């Protein structure tokens, strides 16, 4: 069997740390399993891909000054334009 640690078969642990050790062992097992998949990519690669997709979908062209005006006084820019 594969040992994902920190827990292993037959380990004796205190009940106060058991939950955390089970969680860490499960996370390690999940990471080990994901690396065996053909289409596996690291979490930061997936995050980068998703952020770029959001940028492509929702990007709006504006000047830096327009952006700051909308951030710091979003209602004032609407009323000034009316």
Biopython code that builds the backbone (N, CA, C, O; Angstrom):
import numpy as np
from Bio.PDB.StructureBuilder import StructureBuilder

atoms = [
    (1, "UNK", "N", (0.832, -1.191, 0.000)),
    (1, "UNK", "CA", (0.000, 0.000, 0.000)),
    (1, "UNK", "C", (0.874, 1.252, 0.000)),
    (1, "UNK", "O", (2.034, 1.220, 0.411)),
    (2, "UNK", "N", (0.298, 2.339, -0.464)),
    (2, "UNK", "CA", (1.013, 3.609, -0.523)),
    (2, "UNK", "C", (0.800, 4.377, 0.775)),
    (2, "UNK", "O", (-0.315, 4.435, 1.294)),
    (3, "UNK", "N", (1.866, 4.963, 1.293)),
    (3, "UNK", "CA", (1.779, 5.758, 2.512)),
    (3, "UNK", "C", (1.760, 7.236, 2.134)),
    (3, "UNK", "O", (2.733, 7.757, 1.590)),
    (4, "UNK", "N", (0.661, 7.897, 2.422)),
    (4, "UNK", "CA", (0.525, 9.314, 2.101)),
    (4, "UNK", "C", (0.920, 10.194, 3.275)),
    (4, "UNK", "O", (1.114, 11.399, 3.111)),
    (5, "UNK", "N", (1.039, 9.604, 4.456)),
    (5, "UNK", "CA", (1.456, 10.307, 5.661)),
    (5, "UNK", "C", (0.603, 11.516, 5.961)),
    (5, "UNK", "O", (-0.094, 11.998, 5.067)),
    (6, "UNK", "N", (0.624, 12.010, 7.132)),
    (6, "UNK", "CA", (1.418, 11.556, 8.267)),
    (6, "UNK", "C", (0.871, 10.301, 8.938)),
    (6, "UNK", "O", (1.591, 9.666, 9.708)),
    (7, "UNK", "N", (-0.373, 9.922, 8.674)),
    (7, "UNK", "CA", (-0.894, 8.682, 9.248)),
    (7, "UNK", "C", (-0.458, 7.485, 8.421)),
    (7, "UNK", "O", (-0.244, 7.594, 7.214)),
    (8, "UNK", "N", (-0.330, 6.353, 9.078)),
    (8, "UNK", "CA", (-0.012, 5.108, 8.394)),
    (8, "UNK", "C", (-0.695, 3.982, 9.149)),
    (8, "UNK", "O", (-1.120, 4.164, 10.290)),
    (9, "UNK", "N", (-0.800, 2.828, 8.525)),
    (9, "UNK", "CA", (-1.487, 1.684, 9.113)),
    (9, "UNK", "C", (-0.823, 1.287, 10.424)),
    (9, "UNK", "O", (0.383, 1.044, 10.470)),
    (10, "UNK", "N", (-1.611, 1.223, 11.482)),
    (10, "UNK", "CA", (-1.111, 0.810, 12.784)),
    (10, "UNK", "C", (-0.585, 1.941, 13.647)),
    (10, "UNK", "O", (-0.112, 1.693, 14.757)),
    (11, "UNK", "N", (-0.653, 3.166, 13.172)),
    (11, "UNK", "CA", (-0.149, 4.299, 13.955)),
    (11, "UNK", "C", (-1.030, 4.524, 15.181)),
    (11, "UNK", "O", (-2.253, 4.397, 15.110)),
    (12, "UNK", "N", (-0.411, 4.854, 16.282)),
    (12, "UNK", "CA", (-1.131, 5.190, 17.509)),
    (12, "UNK", "C", (-0.984, 6.697, 17.711)),
    (12, "UNK", "O", (0.122, 7.222, 17.841)),
    (13, "UNK", "N", (-2.140, 7.380, 17.733)),
    (13, "UNK", "CA", (-2.108, 8.841, 17.858)),
    (13, "UNK", "C", (-3.088, 9.290, 18.932)),
    (13, "UNK", "O", (-4.047, 8.585, 19.248)),
    (14, "UNK", "N", (-2.844, 10.441, 19.475)),
    (14, "UNK", "CA", (-3.715, 11.034, 20.480)),
    (14, "UNK", "C", (-5.007, 11.497, 19.811)),
    (14, "UNK", "O", (-4.980, 11.985, 18.680)),
    (15, "UNK", "N", (-6.133, 11.349, 20.500)),
    (15, "UNK", "CA", (-7.424, 11.713, 19.902)),
    (15, "UNK", "C", (-7.533, 13.206, 19.610)),
    (15, "UNK", "O", (-8.340, 13.612, 18.774)),
    (16, "UNK", "N", (-6.735, 14.027, 20.285)),
    (16, "UNK", "CA", (-6.808, 15.463, 20.071)),
    (16, "UNK", "C", (-6.158, 15.902, 18.756)),
    (16, "UNK", "O", (-6.457, 16.987, 18.257)),
    (17, "UNK", "N", (-5.289, 15.089, 18.199)),
    (17, "UNK", "CA", (-4.640, 15.436, 16.931)),
    (17, "UNK", "C", (-5.126, 14.563, 15.780)),
    (17, "UNK", "O", (-4.730, 14.768, 14.633)),
    (18, "UNK", "N", (-5.981, 13.591, 16.082)),
    (18, "UNK", "CA", (-6.427, 12.645, 15.060)),
    (18, "UNK", "C", (-7.123, 13.328, 13.889)),
    (18, "UNK", "O", (-6.826, 13.013, 12.736)),
    (19, "UNK", "N", (-8.028, 14.242, 14.151)),
    (19, "UNK", "CA", (-8.781, 14.895, 13.072)),
    (19, "UNK", "C", (-7.850, 15.622, 12.109)),
    (19, "UNK", "O", (-8.001, 15.502, 10.893)),
    (20, "UNK", "N", (-6.895, 16.372, 12.638)),
    (20, "UNK", "CA", (-5.954, 17.109, 11.782)),
    (20, "UNK", "C", (-5.079, 16.152, 10.979)),
    (20, "UNK", "O", (-4.801, 16.403, 9.806)),
    (21, "UNK", "N", (-4.644, 15.060, 11.599)),
    (21, "UNK", "CA", (-3.807, 14.091, 10.883)),
    (21, "UNK", "C", (-4.592, 13.388, 9.777)),
    (21, "UNK", "O", (-4.046, 13.116, 8.708)),
    (22, "UNK", "N", (-5.855, 13.095, 10.023)),
    (22, "UNK", "CA", (-6.702, 12.490, 8.984)),
    (22, "UNK", "C", (-6.863, 13.462, 7.822)),
    (22, "UNK", "O", (-6.771, 13.069, 6.660)),
    (23, "UNK", "N", (-7.105, 14.742, 8.141)),
    (23, "UNK", "CA", (-7.266, 15.752, 7.092)),
    (23, "UNK", "C", (-6.004, 15.876, 6.247)),
    (23, "UNK", "O", (-6.084, 15.879, 5.019)),
    (24, "UNK", "N", (-4.848, 15.978, 6.881)),
    (24, "UNK", "CA", (-3.594, 16.132, 6.146)),
    (24, "UNK", "C", (-3.308, 14.893, 5.303)),
    (24, "UNK", "O", (-2.842, 15.009, 4.169)),
    (25, "UNK", "N", (-3.582, 13.719, 5.843)),
    (25, "UNK", "CA", (-3.374, 12.491, 5.081)),
    (25, "UNK", "C", (-4.301, 12.441, 3.869)),
    (25, "UNK", "O", (-3.883, 12.026, 2.789)),
    (26, "UNK", "N", (-5.551, 12.860, 4.038)),
    (26, "UNK", "CA", (-6.494, 12.879, 2.919)),
    (26, "UNK", "C", (-6.059, 13.871, 1.850)),
    (26, "UNK", "O", (-6.159, 13.579, 0.658)),
    (27, "UNK", "N", (-5.579, 15.036, 2.260)),
    (27, "UNK", "CA", (-5.091, 16.031, 1.297)),
    (27, "UNK", "C", (-3.894, 15.473, 0.534)),
    (27, "UNK", "O", (-3.814, 15.617, -0.686)),
    (28, "UNK", "N", (-2.973, 14.842, 1.238)),
    (28, "UNK", "CA", (-1.805, 14.248, 0.580)),
    (28, "UNK", "C", (-2.214, 13.161, -0.409)),
    (28, "UNK", "O", (-1.656, 13.075, -1.504)),
    (29, "UNK", "N", (-3.183, 12.335, -0.030)),
    (29, "UNK", "CA", (-3.659, 11.279, -0.923)),
    (29, "UNK", "C", (-4.314, 11.876, -2.162)),
    (29, "UNK", "O", (-4.113, 11.385, -3.273)),
    (30, "UNK", "N", (-5.098, 12.935, -1.972)),
    (30, "UNK", "CA", (-5.743, 13.598, -3.104)),
    (30, "UNK", "C", (-4.713, 14.180, -4.061)),
    (30, "UNK", "O", (-4.842, 14.038, -5.277)),
    (31, "UNK", "N", (-3.694, 14.832, -3.521)),
    (31, "UNK", "CA", (-2.643, 15.402, -4.372)),
    (31, "UNK", "C", (-1.901, 14.313, -5.134)),
    (31, "UNK", "O", (-1.603, 14.469, -6.318)),
    (32, "UNK", "N", (-1.607, 13.221, -4.459)),
    (32, "UNK", "CA", (-0.899, 12.123, -5.118)),
    (32, "UNK", "C", (-1.751, 11.530, -6.234)),
    (32, "UNK", "O", (-1.232, 11.199, -7.301)),
    (33, "UNK", "N", (-3.033, 11.396, -6.001)),
    (33, "UNK", "CA", (-3.943, 10.839, -7.017)),
    (33, "UNK", "C", (-4.053, 11.770, -8.221)),
    (33, "UNK", "O", (-4.024, 11.315, -9.365)),
    (34, "UNK", "N", (-4.177, 13.070, -7.967)),
    (34, "UNK", "CA", (-4.323, 14.025, -9.068)),
    (34, "UNK", "C", (-3.102, 14.053, -9.975)),
    (34, "UNK", "O", (-3.236, 14.281, -11.178)),
    (35, "UNK", "N", (-1.921, 13.829, -9.428)),
    (35, "UNK", "CA", (-0.715, 13.860, -10.260)),
    (35, "UNK", "C", (-0.659, 12.693, -11.228)),
    (35, "UNK", "O", (0.102, 12.736, -12.195)),
    (36, "UNK", "N", (-1.448, 11.647, -10.991)),
    (36, "UNK", "CA", (-1.456, 10.501, -11.905)),
    (36, "UNK", "C", (-2.412, 10.697, -13.075)),
    (36, "UNK", "O", (-2.384, 9.915, -14.025)),
    (37, "UNK", "N", (-3.247, 11.712, -13.027)),
    (37, "UNK", "CA", (-4.206, 11.957, -14.104)),
    (37, "UNK", "C", (-3.511, 12.587, -15.308)),
    (37, "UNK", "O", (-2.557, 13.350, -15.155)),
    (38, "UNK", "N", (-3.994, 12.263, -16.496)),
    (38, "UNK", "CA", (-3.390, 12.780, -17.730)),
    (38, "UNK", "C", (-3.521, 14.292, -17.864)),
    (38, "UNK", "O", (-2.583, 14.959, -18.301)),
    (39, "UNK", "N", (-4.661, 14.828, -17.498)),
    (39, "UNK", "CA", (-4.904, 16.264, -17.683)),
    (39, "UNK", "C", (-4.627, 17.062, -16.410)),
    (39, "UNK", "O", (-5.172, 18.152, -16.231)),
    (40, "UNK", "N", (-3.800, 16.538, -15.545)),
    (40, "UNK", "CA", (-3.505, 17.194, -14.262)),
    (40, "UNK", "C", (-2.743, 18.494, -14.467)),
    (40, "UNK", "O", (-1.811, 18.559, -15.269)),
    (41, "UNK", "N", (-3.144, 19.526, -13.738)),
    (41, "UNK", "CA", (-2.359, 20.753, -13.671)),
    (41, "UNK", "C", (-2.370, 21.227, -12.225)),
    (41, "UNK", "O", (-3.305, 20.952, -11.472)),
    (42, "UNK", "N", (-1.334, 21.932, -11.857)),
    (42, "UNK", "CA", (-1.214, 22.415, -10.485)),
    (42, "UNK", "C", (-2.302, 23.447, -10.199)),
    (42, "UNK", "O", (-2.845, 24.056, -11.121)),
    (43, "UNK", "N", (-2.617, 23.639, -8.920)),
    (43, "UNK", "CA", (-3.692, 24.555, -8.540)),
    (43, "UNK", "C", (-3.424, 25.972, -9.030)),
    (43, "UNK", "O", (-4.352, 26.680, -9.419)),
    (44, "UNK", "N", (-2.168, 26.388, -9.013)),
    (44, "UNK", "CA", (-1.859, 27.757, -9.446)),
    (44, "UNK", "C", (-1.994, 27.903, -10.962)),
    (44, "UNK", "O", (-2.313, 28.985, -11.454)),
    (45, "UNK", "N", (-1.753, 26.821, -11.703)),
    (45, "UNK", "CA", (-1.966, 26.864, -13.153)),
    (45, "UNK", "C", (-3.453, 26.969, -13.468)),
    (45, "UNK", "O", (-3.853, 27.718, -14.359)),
    (46, "UNK", "N", (-4.267, 26.219, -12.739)),
    (46, "UNK", "CA", (-5.717, 26.270, -12.931)),
    (46, "UNK", "C", (-6.256, 27.649, -12.550)),
    (46, "UNK", "O", (-7.099, 28.202, -13.257)),
    (47, "UNK", "N", (-5.774, 28.207, -11.438)),
    (47, "UNK", "CA", (-6.197, 29.541, -11.007)),
    (47, "UNK", "C", (-5.832, 30.582, -12.060)),
    (47, "UNK", "O", (-6.630, 31.472, -12.355)),
    (48, "UNK", "N", (-4.645, 30.479, -12.623)),
    (48, "UNK", "CA", (-4.193, 31.412, -13.660)),
    (48, "UNK", "C", (-5.105, 31.337, -14.883)),
    (48, "UNK", "O", (-5.482, 32.365, -15.445)),
    (49, "UNK", "N", (-5.455, 30.126, -15.292)),
    (49, "UNK", "CA", (-6.336, 29.934, -16.438)),
    (49, "UNK", "C", (-7.713, 30.547, -16.179)),
    (49, "UNK", "O", (-8.274, 31.204, -17.056)),
    (50, "UNK", "N", (-8.254, 30.337, -14.992)),
    (50, "UNK", "CA", (-9.580, 30.857, -14.657)),
    (50, "UNK", "C", (-9.570, 32.381, -14.590)),
    (50, "UNK", "O", (-10.492, 33.028, -15.088)),
    (51, "UNK", "N", (-8.540, 32.959, -13.981)),
    (51, "UNK", "CA", (-8.444, 34.422, -13.892)),
    (51, "UNK", "C", (-8.344, 35.034, -15.278)),
    (51, "UNK", "O", (-8.991, 36.046, -15.552)),
    (52, "UNK", "N", (-7.545, 34.440, -16.155)),
    (52, "UNK", "CA", (-7.446, 34.952, -17.526)),
    (52, "UNK", "C", (-8.775, 34.862, -18.255)),
    (52, "UNK", "O", (-9.117, 35.752, -19.034)),
    (53, "UNK", "N", (-9.523, 33.802, -18.012)),
    (53, "UNK", "CA", (-10.840, 33.657, -18.627)),
    (53, "UNK", "C", (-11.789, 34.755, -18.138)),
    (53, "UNK", "O", (-12.540, 35.324, -18.930)),
    (54, "UNK", "N", (-11.756, 35.049, -16.852)),
    (54, "UNK", "CA", (-12.597, 36.115, -16.294)),
    (54, "UNK", "C", (-12.206, 37.460, -16.892)),
    (54, "UNK", "O", (-13.074, 38.264, -17.233)),
    (55, "UNK", "N", (-10.914, 37.708, -17.021)),
    (55, "UNK", "CA", (-10.442, 38.973, -17.599)),
    (55, "UNK", "C", (-10.928, 39.117, -19.035)),
    (55, "UNK", "O", (-11.426, 40.176, -19.418)),
    (56, "UNK", "N", (-10.788, 38.058, -19.836)),
    (56, "UNK", "CA", (-11.235, 38.113, -21.234)),
    (56, "UNK", "C", (-12.734, 38.371, -21.327)),
    (56, "UNK", "O", (-13.182, 39.115, -22.200)),
    (57, "UNK", "N", (-13.498, 37.772, -20.447)),
    (57, "UNK", "CA", (-14.954, 37.871, -20.511)),
    (57, "UNK", "C", (-15.483, 39.219, -20.020)),
    (57, "UNK", "O", (-16.451, 39.738, -20.577)),
    (58, "UNK", "N", (-14.868, 39.787, -18.995)),
    (58, "UNK", "CA", (-15.453, 40.950, -18.323)),
    (58, "UNK", "C", (-14.638, 42.235, -18.438)),
    (58, "UNK", "O", (-14.960, 43.220, -17.773)),
    (59, "UNK", "N", (-13.610, 42.250, -19.250)),
    (59, "UNK", "CA", (-12.764, 43.438, -19.352)),
    (59, "UNK", "C", (-13.513, 44.566, -20.059)),
    (59, "UNK", "O", (-14.191, 44.349, -21.063)),
    (60, "UNK", "N", (-13.375, 45.782, -19.511)),
    (60, "UNK", "CA", (-13.960, 46.971, -20.125)),
    (60, "UNK", "C", (-12.850, 47.987, -20.325)),
    (60, "UNK", "O", (-12.063, 48.252, -19.416)),
    (61, "UNK", "N", (-12.795, 48.543, -21.504)),
    (61, "UNK", "CA", (-11.768, 49.538, -21.809)),
    (61, "UNK", "C", (-12.125, 50.861, -21.140)),
    (61, "UNK", "O", (-13.243, 51.354, -21.292)),
    (62, "UNK", "N", (-11.184, 51.432, -20.406)),
    (62, "UNK", "CA", (-11.361, 52.756, -19.809)),
    (62, "UNK", "C", (-9.991, 53.294, -19.420)),
    (62, "UNK", "O", (-9.006, 52.560, -19.355)),
    (63, "UNK", "N", (-9.960, 54.577, -19.168)),
    (63, "UNK", "CA", (-8.699, 55.170, -18.728)),
    (63, "UNK", "C", (-8.533, 54.919, -17.235)),
    (63, "UNK", "O", (-9.485, 54.575, -16.535)),
    (64, "UNK", "N", (-7.322, 55.097, -16.772)),
    (64, "UNK", "CA", (-7.042, 54.925, -15.351)),
    (64, "UNK", "C", (-7.841, 55.928, -14.522)),
    (64, "UNK", "O", (-8.344, 55.594, -13.449)),
    (65, "UNK", "N", (-7.954, 57.142, -15.017)),
    (65, "UNK", "CA", (-8.696, 58.181, -14.310)),
    (65, "UNK", "C", (-10.181, 57.826, -14.199)),
    (65, "UNK", "O", (-10.791, 58.018, -13.147)),
    (66, "UNK", "N", (-10.759, 57.308, -15.289)),
    (66, "UNK", "CA", (-12.161, 56.885, -15.251)),
    (66, "UNK", "C", (-12.365, 55.763, -14.238)),
    (66, "UNK", "O", (-13.337, 55.758, -13.484)),
    (67, "UNK", "N", (-11.439, 54.825, -14.234)),
    (67, "UNK", "CA", (-11.513, 53.713, -13.290)),
    (67, "UNK", "C", (-11.497, 54.222, -11.848)),
    (67, "UNK", "O", (-12.330, 53.819, -11.037)),
    (68, "UNK", "N", (-10.550, 55.106, -11.530)),
    (68, "UNK", "CA", (-10.464, 55.646, -10.169)),
    (68, "UNK", "C", (-11.717, 56.420, -9.794)),
    (68, "UNK", "O", (-12.179, 56.335, -8.656)),
    (69, "UNK", "N", (-12.272, 57.175, -10.737)),
    (69, "UNK", "CA", (-13.489, 57.930, -10.457)),
    (69, "UNK", "C", (-14.641, 56.987, -10.118)),
    (69, "UNK", "O", (-15.425, 57.270, -9.212)),
    (70, "UNK", "N", (-14.747, 55.881, -10.827)),
    (70, "UNK", "CA", (-15.817, 54.921, -10.560)),
    (70, "UNK", "C", (-15.602, 54.178, -9.252)),
    (70, "UNK", "O", (-16.567, 53.819, -8.578)),
    (71, "UNK", "N", (-14.350, 53.943, -8.886)),
    (71, "UNK", "CA", (-14.063, 53.237, -7.635)),
    (71, "UNK", "C", (-14.343, 54.120, -6.428)),
    (71, "UNK", "O", (-14.973, 53.679, -5.467)),
    (72, "UNK", "N", (-13.880, 55.361, -6.470)),
    (72, "UNK", "CA", (-13.963, 56.219, -5.294)),
    (72, "UNK", "C", (-15.244, 57.032, -5.199)),
    (72, "UNK", "O", (-15.601, 57.472, -4.106)),
    (73, "UNK", "N", (-15.937, 57.244, -6.292)),
    (73, "UNK", "CA", (-17.222, 57.942, -6.225)),
    (73, "UNK", "C", (-18.125, 57.425, -7.337)),
    (73, "UNK", "O", (-18.376, 58.132, -8.313)),
    (74, "UNK", "N", (-18.613, 56.197, -7.194)),
    (74, "UNK", "CA", (-19.394, 55.585, -8.281)),
    (74, "UNK", "C", (-20.698, 56.313, -8.581)),
    (74, "UNK", "O", (-21.131, 56.325, -9.733)),
    (75, "UNK", "N", (-21.342, 56.923, -7.577)),
    (75, "UNK", "CA", (-22.611, 57.600, -7.818)),
    (75, "UNK", "C", (-22.408, 58.988, -8.391)),
    (75, "UNK", "O", (-23.246, 59.475, -9.150)),
    (76, "UNK", "N", (-21.321, 59.622, -8.042)),
    (76, "UNK", "CA", (-21.051, 60.968, -8.549)),
    (76, "UNK", "C", (-20.831, 60.949, -10.053)),
    (76, "UNK", "O", (-21.273, 61.867, -10.743)),
    (77, "UNK", "N", (-20.167, 59.938, -10.578)),
    (77, "UNK", "CA", (-19.926, 59.882, -12.018)),
    (77, "UNK", "C", (-21.225, 59.661, -12.776)),
    (77, "UNK", "O", (-21.373, 60.146, -13.897)),
    (78, "UNK", "N", (-22.168, 58.935, -12.182)),
    (78, "UNK", "CA", (-23.455, 58.719, -12.842)),
    (78, "UNK", "C", (-24.277, 60.003, -12.860)),
    (78, "UNK", "O", (-24.893, 60.327, -13.876)),
    (79, "UNK", "N", (-24.293, 60.735, -11.753)),
    (79, "UNK", "CA", (-25.110, 61.949, -11.693)),
    (79, "UNK", "C", (-24.508, 63.071, -12.516)),
    (79, "UNK", "O", (-25.244, 63.910, -13.035)),
    (80, "UNK", "N", (-23.184, 63.109, -12.650)),
    (80, "UNK", "CA", (-22.549, 64.137, -13.467)),
    (80, "UNK", "C", (-22.836, 63.931, -14.949)),
    (80, "UNK", "O", (-22.873, 64.893, -15.716)),
    (81, "UNK", "N", (-23.037, 62.699, -15.347)),
    (81, "UNK", "CA", (-23.276, 62.397, -16.760)),
    (81, "UNK", "C", (-24.714, 62.685, -17.167)),
    (81, "UNK", "O", (-24.998, 62.772, -18.362)),
    (82, "UNK", "N", (-25.618, 62.835, -16.227)),
    (82, "UNK", "CA", (-27.033, 63.023, -16.562)),
    (82, "UNK", "C", (-27.343, 64.434, -16.905)),
    (82, "UNK", "O", (-28.491, 64.758, -17.210)),
]
sb = StructureBuilder()
sb.init_structure("model")
sb.init_model(0)
sb.init_chain("A")
sb.init_seg("    ")
for serial, (resi, resn, name, xyz) in enumerate(atoms, 1):
    if name == "N":
        sb.init_residue(resn, " ", resi, " ")
    sb.init_atom(name, np.array(xyz, "f"), 0.0, 1.0, " ", f" {name:<3s}", serial, name[0])
structure = sb.get_structure()
